[in-house]
Amino acid sequence: MPQQPSLQLDNLCTVFPEVESGPGSGEYAFKHPLFPQDHLTVQHNVVAERDYKVHRVVWSHTDDINPEHDTEAVVRLTNQGRGKATGNGQFVRSLKLGDVVTLWAKARFPNWANHVESVKLDVYYAV
């Protein structure tokens, strides 16, 4: 009989961003790279705009934009504020039972601000 996936909390670990140990016992910190990661960028904020904007981003397993060959599609993705490598469907197709998806909102530099009013994340999975 095949072994069933374990969903116990002690089996969970972060894949991205990397985790480093903090100065105290049991403390840890996430290492976020300074530059955006194109394959993980969900949405850039609108710069110097005070009003909240609604963004709807849909990633699908059927996405097949190759950023190396389809420059028009890459332009459309970046104009929407998305990472240019998010249209290939790889992230969605790599998800497995038990995976946890987390959305990080962050500002890139000190004294920059990123105000997020709310986020709704729906994940649909068919077996």
MARNUTI-93833 format. One record per residue (C-alpha): x, y, z; residue number from 1; residue in one letter. Coordinates in steps of 0.5 Angstrom, whole numbers, plus 500, padded with zeros to 3 digits. Example, Ala and Ser with C-alpha at 12.3 -4.5 7.8 and 13.67 -1.06 7.14 Angstrom:
REM residues 2
+-----+-----+-----+-------+------+
|   X |   Y |   Z | mitor | segu |
+-----+-----+-----+-------+------+
| 525 | 491 | 516 |     1 |    A |
| 527 | 498 | 514 |     2 |    S |
+-----+-----+-----+-------+------+
***
This chain:
REM residues 127
+-----+-----+-----+-------+------+
|   X |   Y |   Z | mitor | segu |
+-----+-----+-----+-------+------+
| 500 | 500 | 500 |     1 |    M |
| 503 | 507 | 498 |     2 |    P |
| 505 | 511 | 504 |     3 |    Q |
| 500 | 517 | 505 |     4 |    Q |
| 502 | 524 | 505 |     5 |    P |
| 503 | 527 | 512 |     6 |    S |
| 500 | 533 | 514 |     7 |    L |
| 503 | 534 | 521 |     8 |    Q |
| 505 | 541 | 523 |     9 |    L |
| 512 | 538 | 524 |    10 |    D |
| 513 | 536 | 517 |    11 |    N |
| 512 | 543 | 514 |    12 |    L |
| 518 | 548 | 512 |    13 |    C |
| 519 | 554 | 508 |    14 |    T |
| 522 | 553 | 501 |    15 |    V |
| 522 | 560 | 499 |    16 |    F |
| 524 | 565 | 502 |    17 |    P |
| 530 | 562 | 506 |    18 |    E |
| 530 | 561 | 513 |    19 |    V |
| 536 | 563 | 518 |    20 |    E |
| 537 | 562 | 525 |    21 |    S |
| 536 | 568 | 529 |    22 |    G |
| 541 | 570 | 535 |    23 |    P |
| 536 | 567 | 540 |    24 |    G |
| 534 | 560 | 541 |    25 |    S |
| 529 | 558 | 537 |    26 |    G |
| 529 | 564 | 533 |    27 |    E |
| 529 | 565 | 526 |    28 |    Y |
| 529 | 570 | 520 |    29 |    A |
| 527 | 570 | 513 |    30 |    F |
| 532 | 572 | 508 |    31 |    K |
| 528 | 576 | 502 |    32 |    H |
| 533 | 578 | 496 |    33 |    P |
| 533 | 585 | 495 |    34 |    L |
| 531 | 585 | 488 |    35 |    F |
| 524 | 582 | 486 |    36 |    P |
| 524 | 574 | 484 |    37 |    Q |
| 521 | 574 | 477 |    38 |    D |
| 518 | 567 | 478 |    39 |    H |
| 515 | 569 | 484 |    40 |    L |
| 512 | 576 | 483 |    41 |    T |
| 505 | 576 | 484 |    42 |    V |
| 504 | 584 | 483 |    43 |    Q |
| 508 | 590 | 484 |    44 |    H |
| 504 | 596 | 487 |    45 |    N |
| 503 | 602 | 484 |    46 |    V |
| 508 | 607 | 485 |    47 |    V |
| 506 | 614 | 488 |    48 |    A |
| 499 | 613 | 488 |    49 |    E |
| 495 | 614 | 495 |    50 |    R |
| 488 | 610 | 493 |    51 |    D |
| 488 | 603 | 494 |    52 |    Y |
| 488 | 599 | 487 |    53 |    K |
| 484 | 592 | 486 |    54 |    V |
| 489 | 587 | 483 |    55 |    H |
| 486 | 580 | 481 |    56 |    R |
| 491 | 575 | 479 |    57 |    V |
| 490 | 568 | 476 |    58 |    V |
| 495 | 563 | 476 |    59 |    W |
| 493 | 557 | 472 |    60 |    S |
| 496 | 550 | 471 |    61 |    H |
| 495 | 551 | 463 |    62 |    T |
| 499 | 558 | 463 |    63 |    D |
| 504 | 557 | 458 |    64 |    D |
| 508 | 563 | 457 |    65 |    I |
| 515 | 562 | 455 |    66 |    N |
| 519 | 569 | 457 |    67 |    P |
| 525 | 567 | 453 |    68 |    E |
| 520 | 567 | 446 |    69 |    H |
| 514 | 571 | 447 |    70 |    D |
| 516 | 578 | 448 |    71 |    T |
| 509 | 581 | 447 |    72 |    E |
| 506 | 576 | 453 |    73 |    A |
| 512 | 578 | 457 |    74 |    V |
| 510 | 586 | 456 |    75 |    V |
| 503 | 584 | 458 |    76 |    R |
| 505 | 581 | 464 |    77 |    L |
| 509 | 586 | 466 |    78 |    T |
| 504 | 592 | 465 |    79 |    N |
| 500 | 588 | 469 |    80 |    Q |
| 505 | 589 | 475 |    81 |    G |
| 506 | 581 | 475 |    82 |    R |
| 513 | 578 | 474 |    83 |    G |
| 515 | 576 | 467 |    84 |    K |
| 516 | 569 | 469 |    85 |    A |
| 510 | 568 | 472 |    86 |    T |
| 506 | 566 | 466 |    87 |    G |
| 509 | 559 | 465 |    88 |    N |
| 504 | 555 | 470 |    89 |    G |
| 510 | 552 | 473 |    90 |    Q |
| 509 | 554 | 480 |    91 |    F |
| 502 | 552 | 480 |    92 |    V |
| 504 | 545 | 476 |    93 |    R |
| 509 | 544 | 482 |    94 |    S |
| 504 | 544 | 488 |    95 |    L |
| 503 | 538 | 491 |    96 |    K |
| 498 | 535 | 497 |    97 |    L |
| 500 | 539 | 503 |    98 |    G |
| 504 | 545 | 500 |    99 |    D |
| 502 | 551 | 504 |   100 |    V |
| 502 | 558 | 499 |   101 |    V |
| 504 | 564 | 503 |   102 |    T |
| 503 | 571 | 500 |   103 |    L |
| 509 | 576 | 502 |   104 |    W |
| 507 | 583 | 502 |   105 |    A |
| 514 | 587 | 502 |   106 |    K |
| 517 | 594 | 501 |   107 |    A |
| 524 | 594 | 498 |   108 |    R |
| 528 | 599 | 501 |   109 |    F |
| 528 | 602 | 508 |   110 |    P |
| 523 | 608 | 509 |   111 |    N |
| 519 | 605 | 503 |   112 |    W |
| 512 | 603 | 505 |   113 |    A |
| 507 | 598 | 502 |   114 |    N |
| 500 | 599 | 504 |   115 |    H |
| 496 | 593 | 503 |   116 |    V |
| 488 | 593 | 505 |   117 |    E |
| 487 | 586 | 504 |   118 |    S |
| 488 | 580 | 501 |   119 |    V |
| 484 | 574 | 499 |   120 |    K |
| 488 | 568 | 496 |   121 |    L |
| 484 | 562 | 493 |   122 |    D |
| 487 | 555 | 491 |   123 |    V |
| 483 | 550 | 487 |   124 |    Y |
| 486 | 543 | 486 |   125 |    Y |
| 483 | 537 | 483 |   126 |    A |
| 485 | 530 | 484 |   127 |    V |
+-----+-----+-----+-------+------+
***
